[in-house]
Each structure stands twice: as C-alpha cells, then as structure tokens.
Amino acid sequence: NFLASPPLVVAYALAGTTDIDFSSEPIGFDSEGLPVMLHDIWPDTGEVNRTINSHVTREMFKTRYANVFEGDNLWKEVPVTEGAQFHWDNDSTYVRRPPYFDQMSRTPPGIPEILEARILAVLGDSITTDHISPAGAIAVDSPAGRYLSHREVEIKDFNSYGSRRGNHEVMMRGTFANIRLRNLMVPGVEGGWTLLHPGREQMTIYDAAMRYAEQETPLVVIGGKEYGTGSSRDWAAKGAALLGVRAVLVESFERIHRSNLVGMGVLPLQFLDGQNAKTLAITGEEIISIDLPSVGDQRVKVCLTRPSGDRESFNARVRIDTPKEWEYYINGGILPFMVRQLVD
C-alpha cells in the first residue's frame, strides 16, 4: 500500500508507474521530446496560496453549510418515530438491538471463572482482524447467508459484512468465517470450520459455538504470533465475545486488538517465551481451565485435560496491562463499565 498526496497520485499516473525516482527521472516528455521533470510542473507555495485566496471564499462555506441538517428529499422521506429513545425494528436485517446489556446487573460481576472450556479454534501466526471478522461479501452457504435467506433477503441484496455491522446476528455468524482462515483443528480445510468435541463432529465455527452455548460451555481460542494484526476492527473482539469466547491464548498480540478483547470482557493470555501450541502439543481436543486471576496478576495457571484424561498445567502471561483495563474486565467489558458509571 502507498500513501501519497492527490497531486503526487496524479504525477505517478502521468508517469505510468510507481517505480520511478522523480528527482532524477522525467515524468514525461513535451511536444518537442524534451524531458519534463516533476519540479517543472509542481506549483510552489506562493502559487498555491494565490489560487486559494482567489477561489476559496467565506461565502462558499456559508452557502454550502446553510442547510446541512435539512437533507435531500430522500432523507426527509425516511419514516421516523417520536421520542427520546431509538425504536428498534425487529424485522431489520441491517440494524438490530445488540445483547451487550442483557441480564446486566447493577454491580460488577467480578472476575469470571473459566472452567472446563472447549477450544473453538487453533490458529497460526499473523491472524488478522479480517481473518477473525471479514468485511467482504457474504457467501450464500455461510451461516450469515443462511440467516439472511431465512429472512427472505435476496442474494443480490446480501451486501457485505461491513455494511451489516449494525446487525450482531450477521456479524456473529461472520466471526472466523473468512474463507482463507485455517483452523489447525481441521487440517487441509480452509474457511470457518472446526470440530465439535467430544465426538469430533465437523461444522462451522458459528454452529459449534451455538452448540457449546446450549451446554453453557465457555470457549477459548488458541493462536500464534501477531494475533489480531491489521485494522483495528472492533467486531473482531465483539464477535468473539458474542460467540462465547472467554479467553484468547496466543504467542503475541497486536496492540489494539488485545485492548479491544479486554474491552469486550475477553481475557487475553500470552504463552511464556519458548512455549506455544506446538510445544505444548495442543490439538484442540483438550479441555481447558484457567485459574481465577486476581487484579494485577501478571501470570495465571492454565490446566489442560487431554482426551486420555491426563492433566497438565503451565503458566501464561495475563495481558491486562493497565489498572483501567482491569476495571473494564471486572465489569465484563467497557460497555457495562460505562453504563454503571452513568447510573452511579
């Protein structure tokens, strides 16, 4: 990716390539075949200022913004309801009331226990937020596609995950649904697939998460280095939390995604140096229990129960890095924290 000013973009377009050194190579040639350098056509500061002073006026802004809040006829024809609160439309497939505050108590729940959790996915290095929460097209045969089809949305109107980010039902189904995701629990298979345990039944990650939710089984995601790299996509943390993921255990985190996980009440854990899923022989079949950390703890014990019944334990680093993040985590995330602050 390249970042350039608009005039520089035009200059590269005129040159026909980005593989050019404008300081020594011509941008093109004039009608007489003489080289034209970028500095020959680039305006100086005085010329730019004279153009601005001649053509950009106060009246332009006054005229443009005089009716900015009125909108056009299409905007004026949008039906609205009166009142101080938003009226959720249960039939909407774009904007739905999210469940972040359902069953929220007045007082913080404290640090949650994570006992006998199942592993939803074992992932490799450089898992991006787009792997976790894709923004692209919604596949017809995906959980999100089936959800929309069930609500009589035509395939041509599916649009993208990014456009339906106001509907948690779509975004939950899209979490870990990137067609290029590789879950090491299902070798050789690409996409949002996993194995439901016990039984090793292969199904989509969303469907497995819902089955685990019916059993009130907490979930853990295992990863490698640079987990959550890429754009700071909030739904990468929100979607995981809504699927029932209570902890993410990886070799290293991208900074913002780690913070977003805490903000959604998901415990970020990091393998100690020299340890990872491979060295600990984690396959995804294990049952995981995590000792209850105390505020400020930097390490916590993780207990594995193998399919054979054998038990092993190891320490992991707690990546709740600041006192304020501990407050968020104790409250179940930043959203309940803010609501309780407003109420108090």
Backbone hydrogen bonds, N-H to C=O, Kabsch-Sander energy under -0.5 kcal/mol:
donor,donor_aa,acceptor,acceptor_aa,energy
9,V,5,S,-2.1
10,V,6,P,-2.0
11,A,7,P,-2.1
12,Y,8,L,-2.4
13,A,9,V,-2.0
14,L,10,V,-2.6
15,A,11,A,-2.2
16,G,12,Y,-1.7
17,T,12,Y,-1.0
20,I,18,T,-1.6
22,F,20,I,-0.8
24,S,21,D,-1.7
25,E,21,D,-2.9
27,I,36,V,-2.8
28,G,36,V,-1.1
30,D,34,L,-2.7
33,G,30,D,-2.1
36,V,28,G,-2.9
37,M,35,P,-0.5
38,L,22,F,-0.6
40,D,37,M,-1.2
41,I,37,M,-0.8
41,I,38,L,-1.0
42,W,38,L,-1.7
48,V,44,D,-2.0
49,N,45,T,-2.6
50,R,46,G,-2.3
51,T,47,E,-2.0
52,I,48,V,-2.3
53,N,49,N,-2.7
54,S,50,R,-1.6
55,H,51,T,-1.7
56,V,52,I,-2.8
57,T,55,H,-0.7
61,F,57,T,-0.9
62,K,58,R,-2.1
63,T,59,E,-2.7
64,R,60,M,-2.2
65,Y,61,F,-2.3
66,A,62,K,-0.7
68,V,65,Y,-1.1
70,E,67,N,-1.7
71,G,67,N,-0.9
76,K,72,D,-2.2
77,E,73,N,-1.6
78,V,75,W,-1.2
88,W,86,F,-0.8
90,N,88,W,-0.8
92,S,89,D,-1.6
96,R,166,G,-2.2
102,D,99,P,-1.3
104,M,101,F,-1.8
110,G,330,I,-1.6
114,I,290,I,-0.8
117,A,288,I,-3.6
118,R,218,P,-2.4
119,I,286,E,-0.6
120,L,118,R,-0.6
120,L,220,V,-2.6
121,A,220,V,-0.7
123,L,121,A,-0.5
123,L,222,I,-3.0
126,S,225,K,-3.0
128,T,126,S,-0.7
129,T,229,T,-2.2
132,I,128,T,-1.8
133,S,129,T,-3.2
138,I,159,N,-1.3
139,A,137,A,-0.6
142,S,139,A,-1.3
146,R,142,S,-2.8
147,Y,143,P,-2.0
148,L,144,A,-2.2
149,S,145,G,-2.6
150,H,146,R,-2.4
151,R,147,Y,-0.9
151,R,148,L,-0.5
152,E,149,S,-2.0
153,V,148,L,-2.4
154,E,152,E,-0.5
157,D,154,E,-1.9
158,F,155,I,-1.8
161,Y,136,G,-2.6
162,G,135,A,-1.7
164,R,160,S,-1.0
164,R,161,Y,-0.6
165,R,162,G,-0.9
167,N,164,R,-2.1
168,H,166,G,-0.6
170,V,167,N,-0.6
171,M,167,N,-2.1
172,M,168,H,-2.9
173,R,169,E,-1.3
174,G,170,V,-1.3
175,T,171,M,-0.7
175,T,172,M,-1.0
176,F,132,I,-4.0
177,A,174,G,-1.9
178,N,131,H,-1.0
181,L,178,N,-1.7
183,N,181,L,-0.5
184,L,122,V,-3.1
184,L,182,R,-0.7
186,V,183,N,-2.3
189,V,186,V,-1.6
191,G,181,L,-3.0
193,W,191,G,-2.1
194,T,203,M,-2.6
196,L,201,E,-3.1
200,R,196,L,-0.8
201,E,196,L,-1.7
202,Q,200,R,-0.5
203,M,194,T,-2.0
205,I,192,G,-2.2
208,A,204,T,-2.5
209,A,205,I,-2.4
210,M,206,Y,-2.2
211,R,207,D,-1.9
212,Y,208,A,-2.6
213,A,209,A,-2.1
214,E,210,M,-1.8
215,Q,211,R,-1.0
216,E,213,A,-1.4
217,T,212,Y,-2.7
219,L,244,G,-1.8
220,V,118,R,-2.2
221,V,247,A,-1.9
222,I,121,A,-2.7
223,G,249,L,-2.3
224,G,124,G,-1.9
227,Y,252,S,-2.8
228,G,127,I,-2.9
229,T,127,I,-1.1
229,T,226,E,-1.3
233,R,231,S,-2.3
234,D,232,S,-0.6
236,A,233,R,-1.5
237,A,233,R,-0.5
237,A,234,D,-1.3
238,K,234,D,-2.4
239,G,235,W,-2.6
240,A,236,A,-0.6
241,A,237,A,-2.2
242,L,238,K,-2.3
243,L,239,G,-1.5
244,G,240,A,-0.6
244,G,241,A,-1.2
245,V,240,A,-2.3
246,R,219,L,-3.2
247,A,219,L,-1.1
248,V,267,L,-2.4
249,L,221,V,-2.8
250,V,248,V,-0.6
250,V,269,L,-2.2
251,E,224,G,-1.6
252,S,224,G,-1.6
254,E,227,Y,-2.6
258,R,254,E,-2.2
259,S,255,R,-1.8
260,N,256,I,-2.5
261,L,257,H,-2.3
262,V,258,R,-1.8
263,G,259,S,-2.2
264,M,260,N,-0.9
264,M,261,L,-1.0
265,G,262,V,-2.1
266,V,261,L,-2.9
267,L,246,R,-2.4
269,L,248,V,-3.2
269,L,267,L,-0.6
270,Q,317,R,-2.5
271,F,250,V,-2.6
272,L,315,N,-0.6
275,Q,272,L,-2.3
280,L,276,N,-1.9
281,A,278,K,-1.2
282,I,277,A,-3.0
283,T,281,A,-0.6
287,I,305,T,-2.0
288,I,117,A,-2.7
289,S,303,C,-2.2
290,I,114,I,-2.9
291,D,301,K,-2.6
297,D,294,S,-2.6
300,V,316,A,-2.2
302,V,314,F,-3.4
303,C,289,S,-3.3
304,L,312,E,-3.6
305,T,287,I,-2.4
306,R,304,L,-0.6
306,R,310,D,-3.2
309,G,306,R,-2.1
312,E,304,L,-2.3
314,F,302,V,-2.2
316,A,300,V,-2.6
317,R,270,Q,-3.3
318,V,298,Q,-2.2
319,R,268,P,-2.8
319,R,317,R,-0.5
321,D,319,R,-0.9
326,W,322,T,-1.7
327,E,323,P,-1.7
328,Y,324,K,-2.2
329,Y,325,E,-2.6
330,I,326,W,-2.6
331,N,327,E,-1.6
332,G,329,Y,-1.4
333,G,328,Y,-3.3
334,I,263,G,-2.6
335,L,263,G,-0.7
337,F,333,G,-1.6
338,M,334,I,-2.5
339,V,335,L,-2.1
340,R,336,P,-2.5
341,Q,337,F,-2.0
342,L,338,M,-2.1
343,V,339,V,-2.4
344,D,340,R,-2.4
